[in-house]
Amino acid sequence: MALSQRLEFRQSQSLVMTPQLMQAIKLLQLSNLDLTTFVEEELERNPLLERANDEAPGGDAPAEPAQFSDTDGDESGSQGDGLGGDDGFGGGDAFEPGQEEWMSKDLGTRAEIEQTLDTGLDNVFSEEPAEAAARNAQDVAPTTYTEWGGGASGDEDYNLEAFVAAEMTLSDHLAEQLSVAFTGAAQRMIGQYLIDLVDEAGYLPPDLGQAAERLGATQEDVEGVLAVLQKFDPPGVCARNLSECLAIQLRELDRYDPAMQALVEHLDLLAKRDIVALRKLCGVDDEDIADMIGEIRRLNPKPGMKFGSARLQTMVPDVYVRPGPDGGWHVELNSDTLPRVLVNQTYYSELSKKIGKDGDKSYFTDALQNATWLVRALDQRARTILKVATEIVRQQDGFFTHGVAHLRPLNLKAVADAIQMHESTVSRVTANKYMATNRGTFELKYFFTASIASADGGEAHSAEAVRHHIKQLIDSEAPSAILSDDTIVERLRASGIDIARRTVAKYREAMRIPSSVQRRRDKQSALGNVLSTSMSDRSRNTEPA
């Protein structure tokens, strides 16, 4: 077969991930502090980009940040919100990182992409947050990002401090244990709310009644979660006073007997050095009381201080949710977390007339394109966060109205389908973003809970509701009729809940409920103790005087 040369023309579609597009995708998952740090780096790098409060003559006037209300749950900003339908971004063909329609197109050159993204909108940003807030909140050096014009960063950007691990804070340490101790969304929300109240010494406020009222939960639910938190490391954490802190540590050491309990409950006498009164209350001699006081002194009265050297980061919400006048919910962005930047077109026009070298012209042309892209990417990021947050509020309206017991099953796909975005986009938006509500401040990911299918084909059940049902069945079982996991599965299916036995076992273990065999032994032992005590009391009453 002879070899020959020939010319052929082929038309094909390919995905072109420009550096700007990759950077815009990364912007979605940055927290507000990371975003501020990134914008500060771009302001230093790009001479055509400046802060809006510098009042440059060539800068564009910023508009008000986008916001709208979710009033009836059926219209999530489809009118007048700039987010539904034709929102200035081309509707379904809008710039949407991760969206299938966008990714399936031939993106073409940079100029063609920017022409597609030309919205004609002004910059939608608010006042710039304090520069020191971002620097003080960072435990390590900020990450070095790829330059907007493409190309790798130089050696001067290489920072060894970026590889140093951040110190573990008390809040992070407790949050890690919380994710293991609870699998229920409601319990995790209550636990995270209590962890946020813990001070640097490891103590909670004395009165937690407001927590139950604010979360819409019962006092028993809050006390149950608190009992588990008080078993976390370090021992003594999440106590409400010094006596409770010492009691938790003594229980951990298996030294909380009645005499020690009396001593811990009368620490005021120990402070006054009234040893005689303490000895009488504890019912011990001088040697024992001295040993008990020595044990108390070896305990840690401030268990959280071992984490005190780490810098604590203030959690600033990205979205506010407030009750609306018509009974709905008003969702708006926190303007303090949106950097306000402008492109100085006047400065670029003056430079373009004086620059003669081709290299200099190319540099400032790239700087203009990068600055324009950054402003539009920040604008789209703000609108996407608002869009996702509003849909979460609409889906979880029961939580905001009645509390954690009314959380609905929710996943990323449900939100993505409702707002016509890709799941990956929703996942990036909900990472490191917080929502301030009437029931506290929560991360957006907290509102996504698993679902259990219905046995009769009806609406799915929330995993938290199923756990509550399992707990009720076990609490109401008789000592002579302990329910096995298979029996629980049968009763749940009779109630319309389709669930597997291994799932019941997983939920039961997560709630720290022992197996049916162990529960039978425990209840029979408790019943035997009650009977023996009753017979002993009866024999004393029948003895002759």
Sequence and secondary structure as in RCSB ss.txt:
>XXXX:A:sequence
MALSQRLEFRQSQSLVMTPQLMQAIKLLQLSNLDLTTFVEEELERNPLLERANDEAPGGDAPAEPAQFSDTDGDE
SGSQGDGLGGDDGFGGGDAFEPGQEEWMSKDLGTRAEIEQTLDTGLDNVFSEEPAEAAARNAQDVAPTTYTEWGG
GASGDEDYNLEAFVAAEMTLSDHLAEQLSVAFTGAAQRMIGQYLIDLVDEAGYLPPDLGQAAERLGATQEDVEGV
LAVLQKFDPPGVCARNLSECLAIQLRELDRYDPAMQALVEHLDLLAKRDIVALRKLCGVDDEDIADMIGEIRRLN
PKPGMKFGSARLQTMVPDVYVRPGPDGGWHVELNSDTLPRVLVNQTYYSELSKKIGKDGDKSYFTDALQNATWLV
RALDQRARTILKVATEIVRQQDGFFTHGVAHLRPLNLKAVADAIQMHESTVSRVTANKYMATNRGTFELKYFFTA
SIASADGGEAHSAEAVRHHIKQLIDSEAPSAILSDDTIVERLRASGIDIARRTVAKYREAMRIPSSVQRRRDKQS
ALGNVLSTSMSDRSRNTEPA
>XXXX:A:secstr
                  HHHHHHHHHHT  HHHHHHHHHHHHHH TTEEEGGG  TTS       EEEE SSS 
SS SSSSSSSS SS GGGS  TT HHHHTS    HHHHHHHT             HHHHHHH SS       TT 
S   GGG  GGGGS     HHHHHHHHHHHH   HHHHHHHHHHHHH  TTSB  S  HHHHHHHT  HHHHHHH
HHHHTTSSSTTTTBSSHHHHHHHHHHHTT   HHHHHHHTTHHHHHTT HHHHHHHHT  HHHHHHHHHHHHTS 
S GGGGGTTS       SEEEEE TTSSEEEEE GGGS  EEE HHHHHHHHHH   HHHHHHHHHHHHHHHHHH
HHHHHHHHHHHHHHHHHHHHTHHHHHH GGG     HHHHHHHHT  HHHHHHHHTT EEEETTEEEEGGGG   
EE BTTSSS EEHHHHHHHHHHHHHT BTTB   HHHHHHHHHHTTB   HHHHHHHHHHTT   HHHHHHHHHH
HHHHHHHHHHHHHHHHHS  
